[in-house]
Amino acid sequence: MNKGLLLLIMFLLGTTLLTGCAEEEVKEVQIRPIKAVQIGGVEAFASRWFPGKAKATQEANLAFRVAGTLAEFPVKLGDEVKKGNLLARLDPRDYQVELQNAQAQLRKVQAAEDLAETEFKRVENIRLQDPGAVSRSMVDTRRGEMISARAQLNSAQSAVTRARDSLGYTTLNAPFKGTVVEKFVQNFEDVQAKQQIVRLVDTRQVEFTIQIPERMMIHAHKVPKAFVVFDANPEIEIPATIKEIGTEASQTTRTYPVTLIMDQPKGFKVLSGMAGKARGDRQAVEKIARQEQAEAVEIPVVAVFSDQGDNSFVWVIDTDNNKVSRRQVEIGGLTDTGILVKGLSTGEWIATAGVNTLVEGQLVRILE
């Protein structure tokens, strides 16, 4: 073999080995994207503000259930009304006539039903006293006439009920105490059934909805009290409490809605739609945080896995080198939003997906 051919073969073998090593190195440094959550304490709710918007506790766009001409519309924008107060009324004359006609028809049908029942009882009594005087078919015919008359009577009674209800629907009353904030029509207009007439809101109490991050969701129910500040009057901090915690995250922001509720403050009226921000009560939250330091922390149930024995573990992510390490934890009780464990600290990151397929020391990248 000549010297040139030998050098060519050695060059090709070296290139192949280097390529194989390079491929192995590429495989070794592959980074796995992973869902994770940071162990956050309840104190996070007191250390930051969450933007939100006010909403009335009760609000409704009211409409008539029947069509007609608006005859009375006594309320004005800004009027405070009590439950049951008149808001608007349709001209009732057409519905009064309809009710009178239905009542007249009912009286007519009632008389026919009485006659049919009397006739049936008469022929039935005659047959009982003298079976040969009246045929069985005659009795059956009278019974059928009576049953038919009773059916017509039921129909007529239903027609009277519908006419009476329709007449009642010509009056629109306030379903709750509130403020008139919008009028959609003018007096004397012809309106259709279910057409919006007036908007009523109850602002004696105000709701305020904020969005909290997914990783803080498990602590939301612990916040005993919050404070809300509105852009229109930033000097006033209004105390509020949690009314409702959403259980479905936004598909775009992965945040959960939390609804606060508060009374109207003195010297400043909060209106529906006002923007502001909210945070937890610092003193109350810090007290809870001190208690939590000596107790278990709450994490998602999906973060916990077991080995062949009775031990439970989580994958802790070292954010300095982006590697996971298995850590044994002590399991506590289940909560409405997760599970209590001991062995983790506030600020640590743990994996919340694919926990049964990770390996010790694996490189990961935390998904946003």
SETORPA-269016 format. One record per residue (C-alpha): residue number from 1; residue in three letters; z, y, x. Coordinates in steps of 0.1 Angstrom, whole numbers. Example, Ala and Ser with C-alpha at 12.3 -4.5 7.8 and 13.67 -1.06 7.14 Angstrom:
// residues 2
+-----+-----+-------+-------+-------+
:   k :   r :    pz :    py :    px :
+-----+-----+-------+-------+-------+
:   1 : Ala :    78 :   -45 :   123 :
:   2 : Ser :    71 :   -11 :   137 :
+-----+-----+-------+-------+-------+
This chain:
// residues 368
+-----+-----+-------+-------+-------+
:   k :   r :    pz :    py :    px :
+-----+-----+-------+-------+-------+
:   1 : Met :     0 :     0 :     0 :
:   2 : Asn :   -10 :    33 :    14 :
:   3 : Lys :    16 :    60 :    20 :
:   4 : Gly :     1 :    84 :    -6 :
:   5 : Leu :     4 :    59 :   -34 :
:   6 : Leu :    40 :    51 :   -25 :
:   7 : Leu :    50 :    87 :   -26 :
:   8 : Leu :    33 :    91 :   -60 :
:   9 : Ile :    52 :    62 :   -75 :
:  10 : Met :    85 :    75 :   -61 :
:  11 : Phe :    79 :   109 :   -76 :
:  12 : Leu :    71 :    95 :  -110 :
:  13 : Leu :   103 :    73 :  -110 :
:  14 : Gly :   124 :   103 :  -100 :
:  15 : Thr :   109 :   124 :  -128 :
:  16 : Thr :   117 :    96 :  -153 :
:  17 : Leu :   153 :    93 :  -142 :
:  18 : Leu :   158 :   131 :  -143 :
:  19 : Thr :   143 :   132 :  -178 :
:  20 : Gly :   166 :   104 :  -190 :
:  21 : Cys :   196 :   122 :  -176 :
:  22 : Ala :   186 :   155 :  -192 :
:  23 : Glu :   182 :   137 :  -226 :
:  24 : Glu :   217 :   122 :  -222 :
:  25 : Glu :   231 :   156 :  -213 :
:  26 : Val :   215 :   171 :  -244 :
:  27 : Lys :   230 :   143 :  -266 :
:  28 : Glu :   264 :   149 :  -250 :
:  29 : Val :   265 :   186 :  -258 :
:  30 : Gln :   254 :   183 :  -294 :
:  31 : Ile :   277 :   204 :  -316 :
:  32 : Arg :   285 :   193 :  -351 :
:  33 : Pro :   288 :   220 :  -379 :
:  34 : Ile :   319 :   214 :  -399 :
:  35 : Lys :   338 :   229 :  -428 :
:  36 : Ala :   373 :   240 :  -419 :
:  37 : Val :   402 :   261 :  -432 :
:  38 : Gln :   427 :   282 :  -413 :
:  39 : Ile :   464 :   276 :  -420 :
:  40 : Gly :   473 :   309 :  -434 :
:  41 : Gly :   507 :   319 :  -447 :
:  42 : Val :   514 :   338 :  -479 :
:  43 : Glu :   520 :   369 :  -458 :
:  44 : Ala :   482 :   374 :  -456 :
:  45 : Phe :   484 :   388 :  -491 :
:  46 : Ala :   506 :   417 :  -480 :
:  47 : Ser :   488 :   425 :  -448 :
:  48 : Arg :   454 :   434 :  -464 :
:  49 : Trp :   440 :   451 :  -495 :
:  50 : Phe :   416 :   434 :  -518 :
:  51 : Pro :   391 :   455 :  -538 :
:  52 : Gly :   387 :   451 :  -575 :
:  53 : Lys :   379 :   466 :  -609 :
:  54 : Ala :   401 :   473 :  -640 :
:  55 : Lys :   394 :   458 :  -674 :
:  56 : Ala :   412 :   461 :  -707 :
:  57 : Thr :   432 :   431 :  -718 :
:  58 : Gln :   415 :   432 :  -751 :
:  59 : Glu :   380 :   446 :  -758 :
:  60 : Ala :   355 :   439 :  -785 :
:  61 : Asn :   321 :   452 :  -798 :
:  62 : Leu :   326 :   450 :  -836 :
:  63 : Ala :   299 :   444 :  -862 :
:  64 : Phe :   296 :   438 :  -900 :
:  65 : Arg :   288 :   403 :  -911 :
:  66 : Val :   265 :   416 :  -938 :
:  67 : Ala :   237 :   442 :  -939 :
:  68 : Gly :   238 :   475 :  -957 :
:  69 : Thr :   240 :   513 :  -956 :
:  70 : Leu :   269 :   528 :  -937 :
:  71 : Ala :   289 :   549 :  -961 :
:  72 : Glu :   321 :   557 :  -942 :
:  73 : Phe :   325 :   560 :  -904 :
:  74 : Pro :   358 :   580 :  -900 :
:  75 : Val :   367 :   572 :  -864 :
:  76 : Lys :   357 :   593 :  -834 :
:  77 : Leu :   354 :   586 :  -797 :
:  78 : Gly :   389 :   585 :  -782 :
:  79 : Asp :   407 :   578 :  -815 :
:  80 : Glu :   437 :   556 :  -812 :
:  81 : Val :   438 :   531 :  -841 :
:  82 : Lys :   463 :   505 :  -853 :
:  83 : Lys :   456 :   470 :  -863 :
:  84 : Gly :   441 :   469 :  -897 :
:  85 : Asn :   429 :   506 :  -897 :
:  86 : Leu :   395 :   513 :  -913 :
:  87 : Leu :   368 :   517 :  -887 :
:  88 : Ala :   337 :   518 :  -910 :
:  89 : Arg :   325 :   508 :  -944 :
:  90 : Leu :   292 :   499 :  -960 :
:  91 : Asp :   281 :   510 :  -994 :
:  92 : Pro :   295 :   481 : -1015 :
:  93 : Arg :   276 :   486 : -1048 :
:  94 : Asp :   250 :   459 : -1042 :
:  95 : Tyr :   277 :   434 : -1033 :
:  96 : Gln :   298 :   444 : -1063 :
:  97 : Val :   268 :   437 : -1086 :
:  98 : Glu :   263 :   403 : -1068 :
:  99 : Leu :   299 :   394 : -1074 :
: 100 : Gln :   297 :   404 : -1111 :
: 101 : Asn :   266 :   383 : -1116 :
: 102 : Ala :   282 :   353 : -1098 :
: 103 : Gln :   313 :   357 : -1120 :
: 104 : Ala :   292 :   359 : -1152 :
: 105 : Gln :   273 :   327 : -1142 :
: 106 : Leu :   306 :   310 : -1135 :
: 107 : Arg :   319 :   318 : -1170 :
: 108 : Lys :   287 :   304 : -1184 :
: 109 : Val :   289 :   272 : -1164 :
: 110 : Gln :   326 :   269 : -1172 :
: 111 : Ala :   318 :   269 : -1209 :
: 112 : Ala :   291 :   243 : -1205 :
: 113 : Glu :   314 :   221 : -1185 :
: 114 : Asp :   341 :   224 : -1212 :
: 115 : Leu :   316 :   214 : -1239 :
: 116 : Ala :   304 :   184 : -1219 :
: 117 : Glu :   339 :   172 : -1213 :
: 118 : Thr :   348 :   176 : -1249 :
: 119 : Glu :   317 :   157 : -1260 :
: 120 : Phe :   324 :   129 : -1236 :
: 121 : Lys :   360 :   125 : -1248 :
: 122 : Arg :   348 :   125 : -1284 :
: 123 : Val :   323 :    97 : -1281 :
: 124 : Glu :   346 :    77 : -1259 :
: 125 : Asn :   375 :    79 : -1285 :
: 126 : Ile :   351 :    69 : -1313 :
: 127 : Arg :   340 :    38 : -1293 :
: 128 : Leu :   376 :    29 : -1286 :
: 129 : Gln :   384 :    30 : -1323 :
: 130 : Asp :   352 :    15 : -1336 :
: 131 : Pro :   330 :    -1 : -1308 :
: 132 : Gly :   301 :    -5 : -1332 :
: 133 : Ala :   299 :    31 : -1342 :
: 134 : Val :   288 :    44 : -1308 :
: 135 : Ser :   267 :    25 : -1282 :
: 136 : Arg :   278 :    21 : -1246 :
: 137 : Ser :   247 :    39 : -1234 :
: 138 : Met :   257 :    70 : -1254 :
: 139 : Val :   291 :    71 : -1237 :
: 140 : Asp :   275 :    67 : -1203 :
: 141 : Thr :   250 :    95 : -1211 :
: 142 : Arg :   279 :   119 : -1221 :
: 143 : Arg :   298 :   109 : -1190 :
: 144 : Gly :   267 :   118 : -1168 :
: 145 : Glu :   264 :   151 : -1186 :
: 146 : Met :   300 :   159 : -1179 :
: 147 : Ile :   297 :   150 : -1142 :
: 148 : Ser :   266 :   171 : -1139 :
: 149 : Ala :   283 :   201 : -1155 :
: 150 : Arg :   313 :   197 : -1131 :
: 151 : Ala :   289 :   198 : -1102 :
: 152 : Gln :   273 :   230 : -1115 :
: 153 : Leu :   308 :   244 : -1120 :
: 154 : Asn :   317 :   237 : -1083 :
: 155 : Ser :   285 :   254 : -1072 :
: 156 : Ala :   292 :   285 : -1093 :
: 157 : Gln :   327 :   287 : -1080 :
: 158 : Ser :   313 :   286 : -1044 :
: 159 : Ala :   288 :   313 : -1053 :
: 160 : Val :   317 :   336 : -1065 :
: 161 : Thr :   336 :   329 : -1033 :
: 162 : Arg :   306 :   338 : -1012 :
: 163 : Ala :   300 :   370 : -1032 :
: 164 : Arg :   336 :   380 : -1029 :
: 165 : Asp :   336 :   374 :  -992 :
: 166 : Ser :   304 :   394 :  -988 :
: 167 : Leu :   320 :   423 : -1006 :
: 168 : Gly :   350 :   420 :  -983 :
: 169 : Tyr :   327 :   421 :  -953 :
: 170 : Thr :   315 :   456 :  -962 :
: 171 : Thr :   348 :   469 :  -947 :
: 172 : Leu :   353 :   468 :  -909 :
: 173 : Asn :   389 :   470 :  -898 :
: 174 : Ala :   405 :   471 :  -864 :
: 175 : Pro :   415 :   436 :  -852 :
: 176 : Phe :   440 :   450 :  -828 :
: 177 : Lys :   456 :   482 :  -817 :
: 178 : Gly :   433 :   501 :  -794 :
: 179 : Thr :   410 :   530 :  -785 :
: 180 : Val :   375 :   537 :  -798 :
: 181 : Val :   354 :   541 :  -767 :
: 182 : Glu :   319 :   538 :  -781 :
: 183 : Lys :   299 :   542 :  -813 :
: 184 : Phe :   266 :   525 :  -815 :
: 185 : Val :   253 :   539 :  -849 :
: 186 : Gln :   257 :   570 :  -870 :
: 187 : Asn :   270 :   573 :  -905 :
: 188 : Phe :   245 :   567 :  -934 :
: 189 : Glu :   223 :   545 :  -912 :
: 190 : Asp :   210 :   512 :  -925 :
: 191 : Val :   225 :   484 :  -903 :
: 192 : Gln :   218 :   447 :  -900 :
: 193 : Ala :   243 :   419 :  -900 :
: 194 : Lys :   259 :   414 :  -866 :
: 195 : Gln :   245 :   447 :  -853 :
: 196 : Gln :   271 :   464 :  -830 :
: 197 : Ile :   288 :   493 :  -847 :
: 198 : Val :   318 :   503 :  -826 :
: 199 : Arg :   335 :   493 :  -794 :
: 200 : Leu :   373 :   490 :  -794 :
: 201 : Val :   395 :   484 :  -763 :
: 202 : Asp :   432 :   479 :  -759 :
: 203 : Thr :   444 :   496 :  -727 :
: 204 : Arg :   482 :   493 :  -732 :
: 205 : Gln :   479 :   467 :  -705 :
: 206 : Val :   452 :   465 :  -679 :
: 207 : Glu :   437 :   436 :  -660 :
: 208 : Phe :   425 :   439 :  -624 :
: 209 : Thr :   403 :   412 :  -609 :
: 210 : Ile :   401 :   407 :  -571 :
: 211 : Gln :   383 :   381 :  -550 :
: 212 : Ile :   403 :   361 :  -524 :
: 213 : Pro :   388 :   339 :  -496 :
: 214 : Glu :   387 :   302 :  -499 :
: 215 : Arg :   412 :   296 :  -471 :
: 216 : Met :   438 :   318 :  -489 :
: 217 : Met :   434 :   302 :  -523 :
: 218 : Ile :   462 :   277 :  -518 :
: 219 : His :   488 :   305 :  -514 :
: 220 : Ala :   477 :   328 :  -543 :
: 221 : His :   501 :   313 :  -568 :
: 222 : Lys :   531 :   320 :  -545 :
: 223 : Val :   527 :   358 :  -547 :
: 224 : Pro :   554 :   370 :  -572 :
: 225 : Lys :   543 :   406 :  -575 :
: 226 : Ala :   514 :   429 :  -563 :
: 227 : Phe :   506 :   465 :  -562 :
: 228 : Val :   473 :   481 :  -573 :
: 229 : Val :   460 :   515 :  -562 :
: 230 : Phe :   431 :   531 :  -580 :
: 231 : Asp :   405 :   553 :  -563 :
: 232 : Ala :   410 :   579 :  -590 :
: 233 : Asn :   447 :   584 :  -581 :
: 234 : Pro :   455 :   568 :  -547 :
: 235 : Glu :   490 :   583 :  -546 :
: 236 : Ile :   503 :   559 :  -573 :
: 237 : Glu :   510 :   522 :  -565 :
: 238 : Ile :   511 :   503 :  -599 :
: 239 : Pro :   532 :   471 :  -599 :
: 240 : Ala :   513 :   441 :  -613 :
: 241 : Thr :   517 :   403 :  -616 :
: 242 : Ile :   492 :   375 :  -614 :
: 243 : Lys :   479 :   365 :  -648 :
: 244 : Glu :   452 :   339 :  -639 :
: 245 : Ile :   438 :   322 :  -608 :
: 246 : Gly :   402 :   310 :  -609 :
: 247 : Thr :   394 :   275 :  -600 :
: 248 : Glu :   357 :   279 :  -592 :
: 249 : Ala :   344 :   297 :  -562 :
: 250 : Ser :   315 :   321 :  -561 :
: 251 : Gln :   284 :   303 :  -548 :
: 252 : Thr :   274 :   332 :  -526 :
: 253 : Thr :   307 :   345 :  -513 :
: 254 : Arg :   329 :   314 :  -515 :
: 255 : Thr :   357 :   335 :  -529 :
: 256 : Tyr :   379 :   329 :  -559 :
: 257 : Pro :   388 :   354 :  -587 :
: 258 : Val :   424 :   363 :  -592 :
: 259 : Thr :   433 :   384 :  -622 :
: 260 : Leu :   463 :   407 :  -621 :
: 261 : Ile :   479 :   424 :  -651 :
: 262 : Met :   498 :   456 :  -653 :
: 263 : Asp :   513 :   481 :  -678 :
: 264 : Gln :   498 :   516 :  -680 :
: 265 : Pro :   516 :   539 :  -654 :
: 266 : Lys :   532 :   572 :  -663 :
: 267 : Gly :   512 :   603 :  -657 :
: 268 : Phe :   479 :   585 :  -652 :
: 269 : Lys :   458 :   564 :  -676 :
: 270 : Val :   439 :   536 :  -662 :
: 271 : Leu :   405 :   531 :  -679 :
: 272 : Ser :   383 :   501 :  -681 :
: 273 : Gly :   359 :   500 :  -651 :
: 274 : Met :   380 :   520 :  -627 :
: 275 : Ala :   378 :   507 :  -591 :
: 276 : Gly :   407 :   502 :  -568 :
: 277 : Lys :   424 :   477 :  -545 :
: 278 : Ala :   454 :   454 :  -546 :
: 279 : Arg :   478 :   437 :  -522 :
: 280 : Gly :   510 :   416 :  -524 :
: 281 : Asp :   545 :   430 :  -525 :
: 282 : Arg :   554 :   431 :  -488 :
: 283 : Gln :   591 :   425 :  -492 :
: 284 : Ala :   587 :   396 :  -516 :
: 285 : Val :   559 :   380 :  -496 :
: 286 : Glu :   578 :   383 :  -462 :
: 287 : Lys :   608 :   366 :  -478 :
: 288 : Ile :   586 :   337 :  -489 :
: 289 : Ala :   569 :   335 :  -455 :
: 290 : Arg :   603 :   332 :  -438 :
: 291 : Gln :   612 :   303 :  -461 :
: 292 : Glu :   578 :   286 :  -454 :
: 293 : Gln :   584 :   286 :  -416 :
: 294 : Ala :   611 :   261 :  -421 :
: 295 : Glu :   592 :   241 :  -447 :
: 296 : Ala :   560 :   223 :  -451 :
: 297 : Val :   526 :   242 :  -453 :
: 298 : Glu :   501 :   236 :  -480 :
: 299 : Ile :   466 :   224 :  -471 :
: 300 : Pro :   436 :   209 :  -490 :
: 301 : Val :   440 :   172 :  -498 :
: 302 : Val :   406 :   164 :  -483 :
: 303 : Ala :   419 :   174 :  -449 :
: 304 : Val :   443 :   144 :  -447 :
: 305 : Phe :   432 :   109 :  -436 :
: 306 : Ser :   450 :    77 :  -426 :
: 307 : Asp :   446 :    50 :  -400 :
: 308 : Gln :   451 :    13 :  -405 :
: 309 : Gly :   488 :    18 :  -410 :
: 310 : Asp :   509 :    42 :  -431 :
: 311 : Asn :   504 :    72 :  -408 :
: 312 : Ser :   486 :   104 :  -419 :
: 313 : Phe :   466 :   127 :  -397 :
: 314 : Val :   445 :   159 :  -397 :
: 315 : Trp :   418 :   171 :  -373 :
: 316 : Val :   430 :   202 :  -355 :
: 317 : Ile :   403 :   224 :  -341 :
: 318 : Asp :   409 :   242 :  -308 :
: 319 : Thr :   391 :   274 :  -312 :
: 320 : Asp :   391 :   280 :  -274 :
: 321 : Asn :   369 :   250 :  -266 :
: 322 : Asn :   357 :   241 :  -301 :
: 323 : Lys :   370 :   205 :  -298 :
: 324 : Val :   389 :   185 :  -324 :
: 325 : Ser :   420 :   165 :  -318 :
: 326 : Arg :   438 :   142 :  -341 :
: 327 : Arg :   474 :   152 :  -351 :
: 328 : Gln :   499 :   131 :  -371 :
: 329 : Val :   515 :   150 :  -400 :
: 330 : Glu :   543 :   142 :  -424 :
: 331 : Ile :   532 :   142 :  -460 :
: 332 : Gly :   551 :   159 :  -487 :
: 333 : Gly :   543 :   163 :  -524 :
: 334 : Leu :   511 :   173 :  -541 :
: 335 : Thr :   507 :   208 :  -556 :
: 336 : Asp :   483 :   222 :  -581 :
: 337 : Thr :   460 :   233 :  -553 :
: 338 : Gly :   467 :   210 :  -523 :
: 339 : Ile :   492 :   189 :  -505 :
: 340 : Leu :   523 :   198 :  -485 :
: 341 : Val :   525 :   186 :  -449 :
: 342 : Lys :   547 :   192 :  -419 :
: 343 : Gly :   534 :   193 :  -383 :
: 344 : Leu :   511 :   223 :  -385 :
: 345 : Ser :   515 :   260 :  -377 :
: 346 : Thr :   502 :   291 :  -393 :
: 347 : Gly :   469 :   302 :  -377 :
: 348 : Glu :   457 :   268 :  -367 :
: 349 : Trp :   423 :   256 :  -380 :
: 350 : Ile :   418 :   221 :  -395 :
: 351 : Ala :   387 :   202 :  -406 :
: 352 : Thr :   382 :   198 :  -444 :
: 353 : Ala :   350 :   177 :  -445 :
: 354 : Gly :   338 :   145 :  -427 :
: 355 : Val :   374 :   138 :  -415 :
: 356 : Asn :   367 :   100 :  -414 :
: 357 : Thr :   336 :   104 :  -391 :
: 358 : Leu :   350 :   127 :  -365 :
: 359 : Val :   361 :   114 :  -331 :
: 360 : Glu :   386 :   127 :  -306 :
: 361 : Gly :   374 :   155 :  -285 :
: 362 : Gln :   342 :   160 :  -305 :
: 363 : Leu :   325 :   194 :  -302 :
: 364 : Val :   323 :   213 :  -335 :
: 365 : Arg :   312 :   246 :  -349 :
: 366 : Ile :   332 :   260 :  -379 :
: 367 : Leu :   309 :   269 :  -407 :
: 368 : Glu :   312 :   303 :  -423 :
+-----+-----+-------+-------+-------+
